[in-house]
Every structure is written in structure tokens, then in C-alpha cells.
């Protein structure tokens, strides 16, 4: 916060317009997300899971419809809606949010199931199971910087290459688990993770750049937050589904 206050340029202009927070929109959107997330967050894969929780997805759709109706009416009356739907007309933004949501639906689940396999399947101590993924973190930090410099020249194909690399990484982890000797599996997985980290860095940073490239400056804050929301929803839903399948089988 201190660095932001010191380094960021001041762009604030005095305005006599009353601050508009759209509390009804916030409430409706919160209920939509809560109803959407609830059944996934309480999925364990156990036969005791109450199947009636899935009806909350219907409730989520109903809240979402009311939210969209309210936001449009609110904007027509001159208010500042919580979510300007016009940003979704931009294909670069819409596709970028879909890509990031799908990416975060898969990758955290891959990490989690990999760690469970290393500990429960191969008997590794948690600290060593965690060390298998260090190469991913280091490689992704480097490739994010590389991808950030290349994305303006190469564009969306760079992100596609990263996604293909991540798919190959998932396949490589499965092959390592199935076909390598147990004592060698963690080492092979660690090597695959390095490749995956480089591919992952070509997805997140460049995709973020392309997603927000055509967004008007005044909508940048809400556009970025919606993108982050998609990532969080993807992570929760993907992890819940993966864990449910893991423990159910």
C-alpha cells in the first residue's frame, strides 16, 4: 500500500457525483455465487453426500437471471451497475476469461491429486511431495516474464502453445505414475513439472495481457476482478470434482 501511494501516478479528479455502490446488485451477485459454489464445496465423493444440494445450481441460475435483469434496469436508470455487461461483447476479453477459468479448473486439481498420489500412493513425506512442484514454480516465474515480452508480437498463438504444453504435462504425469519405478517416479514427475511450469507461464501472464488489452481504462478494475472471480470459481469447482472422483474410486 505504501509503495502504491508513493509510486503510482495520481489520476483522481474531483467530482460532485454521488458515490454509487449498487448494493442490490452486490447482494444478488453474492447469492448467485454462493448458490453456485455451495454444492461443489460440500462434495466429498462419499456415498453420504446429499444429492439434493445440486438443486442449488437451479437456484443459482434463477439468482443470475434476476441479477442480469436488475443490472440492466439499474444502468437504464442512470446508475453505475456492479457489472457492465458490455465488456463481454469484446471477444478478446470473453475468450480470455473462459481460458483462465478453464485453466484454473484443471491445474490446482492436478497439483492436489499429484500430491495425494505421492503421499498416499508412494509414501513420500509431505515435504518431499511438495518439493516435486518447486520446478513448476521456478519455471513459470521465468516463462511468465518471457511470455509477457513475447505476447505483443505473437498474440494468442503463444497462449495456445502454453495450453498444449499443459495438456502434455498432465499426460506426462500420468505416464510417470503408471510406467516408472516407484523410487524414480517423484524425480520423473519433478522433471515433467519443470516443463509444465514453463508452459503454464506462457498461459497466465500473456492471457491476462490479451484479456484486458481492449478493455476501456474506466472498466479496467471491474474487468480484472471478474477475471479473478472466474479463476476462483474454476479452482473451487475443478478441485471439488477432482477430489470427489478421487475418493469415490
N, C-alpha and C positions, 0 to 999 in steps of 0.2 A: 504493500500500500504506500509506504514511504517513497519507494523508487518511482511508482506510478505518479504520485503527486509531484515529484521533482522532475521527472524526465518527459512525461507526456505533454504535448502542447495543449494549451487551453483553447477549447473550441466553444465554450459555453457563451451563450448570448442571453441577455436579459429579455424575459418575456413576461407579459402580464396575463398570459393564458393560464387558466386554472389547470392544475395537475389532474390528469385523468387516468385512473388506475384500473378501470373496468373490473370491479370486484365480482360482479355476477359471472363474467367470463372466466375469471380465475377459479371461482368455485365450480362451475360446470366442467372446466377442463381438468381440475383436480379430481373430481368424481369420475370422469371418463377414464383417466389413467389409473386410478385406484381400482375401479371395476375390471379394467383390462389386466392389471398385474396380479390381482389377488389370487385367481385360480392357479397361475403358474408358480407363484411364490410358495403356495401350500401344496405343491405337487412333490411327492416323495418317491413315487413308484411302488408304494406299499399297497397291498390289496385293501387296506383300511381307508385309503383315500376316498373321501366323499365325492362321488361323481356329480352331485348337484352343484358343486362350486362352478362348473363350467357354464351354468346359466348366467353367471355374472358377465360373461362375454356378450350376451344379448343385452344386458343392462348397459354395458359399456357402449355398444353401438347406439342405443337409444340416447344416452347422455351425449354422445358425439354428435348426433343429429340435432339435438337441442342446442348444443354449443355452436355448431355452424350457423343455425338459424339466428341465434342471439347475436353472434358476431357480425353477421351481415346487416341485421337491423340496426345494431349499435353504430356501425360505420355509416349507414344511411342517415342516421340522426345527427351526424357530425362528431361522434365520439371517436376516441382512439382505441380500436379493438386490440385485445390481447394478441391476436394472431392475424396479420394481414395476409389473407389467402392469395393475394396477387403474386406473392413471391413464388408460389408453387407453379405458376404459369411458365416460369423460366426453366427450360429443360435441364440446363446445367445444374441448377440448384436441386430440382426434384430428383434427378438421377443420382446426384452426389449424396443426397440424404438416404436414398434407397441403398446405395452401395455401402455407405458407412453402417447403416442399420444391419444389413446382411452380414457384413464383416464382423461386427461385434456380437452378432448372434452365434457365430461359429468359433471365433478364436479363444475367448475366455473359457468356453466349454472344452475346447481342445486341451488347453493348459490344465484345467481341473481334472479331466479324465486321465490325462497323461500322468499327472502326479499321483492320482489314486492307483493307477496301474503300477507305477514304480514302487509305491509303498506297500500296497496290499498284495500285488501280484509277484513282485520281485523281492520284497522285504527290505527295501532301502530305507535308511533313516531319513526322516523328513528333510533334514538339512541337505543331504546329498541329492534327494529327489528335486529339491528346489534349485540346486546348483546346475542341474541339467538345462535349465531355461536361461541361465545367465548369458549364454552366447546369443540368444534371441534378442535380449535387451540391448546388448552392446552393438550388434549388427544393425538393429533397427534404428538406433540413435545415429549411426553413421549414414545409413541409406536414406533416412529422413532428410538429412542435410543435403545429400546428393540429389535426391528426388525433388526437393524444394528448388534447387537450382536448375534442374532439367525440365520441370513441368511446363514452364512458359514456352519452351521450344518444342517439346514432344507432345504435350497435351494429354488427352485421355488415354492413348495407347500405353503410356507409361503406367497408369493405374491398372489397366487391363493386364499388363505383364506382371505386375505385383500380385494381382488376384490369382493368376495362373500359377505363379510361384507358391502362393499359399496353399492352393489345392494340391500341388505336387508335394508340399511339405506334409500335409495331412496324410497323403498316401505313403510317403516315406516313413512316417512314424508307425503306421500300421505294419508296413513291411518289416521294419526293425523289430517290432514286438513279436511278429509271427516267425520270422526266419533267422534271427540271430540268437546265439547262445545267451542264456540269461546274464552271465557275467559281462558280456560285451554289449548288451542292449542299451544300458544307460549311456555308454560312450557313443554308440552309433546315433542314438536319439539326440544327444548333445550336438553332434555334427550336423544332423538334419535341422536342428533348431537354429543353428547359425545361418544356414541357407534361408530358413523361414523368416528369420529376423530381417535379413536384407530385403526379402520380398515384401514383408509387412511394412517396412519403412517407405517403400515405393507406393503403398496404398494410402496410408493415413494422411501424411503431410501433403502430397500432391493432390489428393482428392479434396482435402479441405480447401486448398487454394482454388481449385476449379469450381467447387461448390459455391463459393462466395464471390467468384470473380465478377459476376454480372449483377450482384445484389446492390441496390442503391445504398449509399452510405447511411442514410437515416434509418434503414431497415436492417443494418448490419448486426445490431445487438440481438434482436429477436430472431433473425435468421440463424445466427450462430447458436443461440440457445435451443432452437428447435432441432438443429442438427445434433447437439449434445443429448437432447432428450431421446432422439431416435437411437443413439448409441446405448443409452442406459436401458431403454426398453428392450433392445436387441440382446444385451448382455443378460438381463434377468430372464427373459423368455427362453433364450437359447440354452442357458445354464440349467434352468429348471427342466426343460425337455431332456437334455443330455443326462442329467442325474437320474431322472425318473426311468429312462431306458436302461441306464447302467445298473441301477439297483433292482429293477424289475426282472432283469435277465441274469 
